[in-house]
Amino acid sequence: MHPNTFEWPEDEEDFNTITSGIQLKHGRLSVELLAYLRAHCLLFFEGDDICNVRVTVPTDVDYEIIVIKAYRAMLDKFKELNP
């Protein structure tokens, strides 16, 4: 998954058995989702100091921009699928 896009898995039954749920609340960022995206987006980060990136707390402004863009793309896709 590229950070700017999100695609729903084809086999939803398998998807439900290997994942844990998170709760999204209006006006509040999910700490669990941010941690997941920080870990996932490391695949796409081309910054100079990848060793200082942490999944639990923001450490690099450029990296956090990537993470927040991925978060936004995911929310936009959810909204599109569930108007």
C-alpha positions as CSV (number, residue, x, y, z in Angstrom):
1,M,0.0,0.0,0.0
2,H,1.5,3.3,-1.0
3,P,0.9,6.0,1.6
4,N,-1.3,8.1,-0.7
5,T,-3.7,5.3,-1.6
6,F,-5.7,2.7,0.2
7,E,-7.3,-0.4,-1.3
8,W,-9.7,-2.7,0.5
9,P,-8.5,-6.3,0.5
10,E,-10.3,-8.7,-1.9
11,D,-10.8,-11.5,0.6
12,E,-12.5,-9.8,3.5
13,E,-13.1,-13.1,5.5
14,D,-9.3,-13.7,5.7
15,F,-8.8,-10.1,6.4
16,N,-11.0,-10.2,9.5
17,T,-9.3,-13.2,11.0
18,I,-5.8,-11.7,11.0
19,T,-6.4,-8.1,12.0
20,S,-7.3,-6.3,15.2
21,G,-9.8,-3.4,15.2
22,I,-9.3,0.2,16.0
23,Q,-11.8,2.9,16.8
24,L,-11.9,6.1,14.9
25,K,-13.5,9.1,16.5
26,H,-14.5,12.4,15.0
27,G,-11.9,15.1,15.7
28,R,-9.4,12.7,17.3
29,L,-6.4,10.9,15.8
30,S,-6.0,7.2,16.6
31,V,-2.7,6.5,18.3
32,E,-2.8,2.9,17.2
33,L,-3.4,3.8,13.6
34,L,-0.6,6.4,13.7
35,A,1.8,3.8,15.1
36,Y,0.8,1.3,12.4
37,L,1.2,3.9,9.6
38,R,4.6,5.0,11.0
39,A,5.8,1.4,10.8
40,H,4.3,0.8,7.4
41,C,5.4,4.1,5.8
42,L,9.1,3.3,6.6
43,L,9.0,1.3,3.3
44,F,8.4,4.6,1.4
45,F,10.6,7.0,3.5
46,E,13.6,8.3,1.6
47,G,14.9,10.6,4.3
48,D,18.5,10.9,5.5
49,D,18.1,9.6,9.0
50,I,15.7,6.6,9.0
51,C,17.3,5.3,12.2
52,N,15.8,8.1,14.2
53,V,12.2,7.3,13.1
54,R,10.1,5.8,15.9
55,V,6.7,4.2,15.5
56,T,5.4,5.3,18.9
57,V,6.3,9.0,18.7
58,P,6.9,11.6,16.0
59,T,10.6,12.2,15.5
60,D,11.0,13.6,12.0
61,V,8.7,16.3,10.5
62,D,9.1,15.1,6.9
63,Y,8.3,11.6,7.9
64,E,5.2,12.7,9.9
65,I,4.0,14.5,6.8
66,I,4.1,11.1,4.9
67,V,2.3,9.4,7.8
68,I,-0.5,12.1,8.0
69,K,-1.0,11.9,4.2
70,A,-1.4,8.2,4.5
71,Y,-3.8,8.6,7.4
72,R,-5.8,11.1,5.4
73,A,-5.9,8.9,2.3
74,M,-7.2,6.0,4.4
75,L,-9.9,8.2,5.9
76,D,-10.9,9.5,2.4
77,K,-11.2,6.0,1.1
78,F,-13.3,4.9,4.1
79,K,-15.6,7.9,3.5
80,E,-15.8,7.1,-0.2
81,L,-16.8,3.4,0.5
82,N,-19.2,4.4,3.3
83,P,-20.9,7.7,2.5
